[in-house]
């Protein structure tokens, strides 16, 4: 039923409100929005509705097709777009879908902005363009390579060191878009062999798509049998990462954050950090060890980003 789930009517209503909010925020004649989706079964249907609605508002659409949440965030900035929409329900099961909304900086919109979009949707505060002013549509398949290149260009990414190790890496991409992105990324980073599990982006999730230890028994078994050095597991839109150690045990998301921060702070000679309140105190200890200041934010990526800006954060 409409208003009780993300029906086609709801998709059009919320896309219309977000598009109108973006137009008001951008305050310019030419407005473009980048969209991308994970591989879940309803994705193509949702994609058609979102594209048509945005064009109907007079907004130009840059469609990345099957993509990842971080890639769409990167593309919004690279395209100098006014916003972005990622069609994904993240780590939720296959019957779910959702719209992740981004501002012109490729950041998730704030809670206050989200409330304004919901208000506009509730009162139908949007106007569609006349036929001569419909938005344009373009399909862009270049962002897999552009995003990988942006990773390779990071000063702390050392391809030569990775290549010299001759790593074997196992991946579980839950039959979504990680299956398109992770293999070429790992090859570009110099990984010798990639063992691929569930890399066909058909949207049929082989297990609960949230990358938690209880859902990752198959990759743990493969790690031990094929003697992989490390395993990477992602959720359907590739913004969640779980790491599996060489013995098939889970490294843990908490340790992932701390290990990465320790490396970055060590290379940069210190700096401030932020994580949300669901994290342990380990990141604070590591940050202080390197002479920086740790700050906790409310849970949610947008809250972490806001706090990062306030405290001049390195990671």
NORBEL-V332480 format. One record per backbone hydrogen bond with DSSP energy under -0.5 kcal/mol. NH is the residue of the N-H (numbers start at 0). CO is the residue of the C=O. Records with the same first field share a line. If there is no record, write none. Layout:
BEGIN
NH=CO, CO
END
This chain:
BEGIN
2=4
3=0
4=0
6=4
10=6
11=7
12=8
13=9
14=10
15=11
16=12
17=13
18=14
19=15
20=16
21=17
22=18
23=19
24=20
25=21
26=22
30=28
32=59
33=82
34=61
35=84
36=64
37=86
40=202
42=39
45=41
46=42
47=43
48=44
49=45
50=46
51=47
52=48
53=49
54=50
55=51
56=52, 53
57=54
58=53
59=30
60=135
61=32
62=60, 137
63=34, 61
66=36
68=236
71=67
72=68
73=69
74=70
75=71
76=72
77=73
78=74
79=76
80=75
81=31
82=31
83=101
84=33
85=99
86=35, 84
87=85, 97
91=88
95=92
99=85, 97
100=98
101=83
102=106
105=102
108=100
113=109
114=110
115=111
116=112
117=113
118=114
119=115
120=116
121=117
122=118
123=120
124=119
125=123
128=55
132=129
133=130
134=54
137=60
139=62, 137
140=138
143=140
145=141
146=142
147=143
148=144
149=145
150=146
151=147
152=148
153=150
156=153
157=155
158=156
161=157
162=158
163=159
164=160, 161
165=162
166=161
168=166, 192
169=229
170=194
171=231
172=196
174=197
175=172
176=235
178=175
179=176
180=176
181=177
183=179
184=180
185=181
186=182
187=183
188=184
189=186
190=185
191=166
192=166
194=168, 192
195=193
196=170, 194
200=198
201=199
202=174
204=202
210=208
211=209
214=211
215=212
219=215
220=216
221=217
222=218
223=219
224=220
225=221
226=222
227=222
228=167
229=167
230=243
231=169
232=241
233=171
234=239
235=89
237=234
241=232
243=230
244=248
247=244
250=242
251=242
255=251
256=252
257=253
258=254
259=255
260=256
261=257
262=258
263=259
264=260
265=261
266=262
267=263
268=264
269=264
271=311
272=292
274=294
276=296
278=275
282=279
284=280
285=281
286=282
287=283
288=284
289=285
290=287
291=286
294=272
296=274
302=299
303=299
304=300
305=301
306=302
307=303
308=304
309=305
310=306
311=308
312=307
313=271
314=271
END
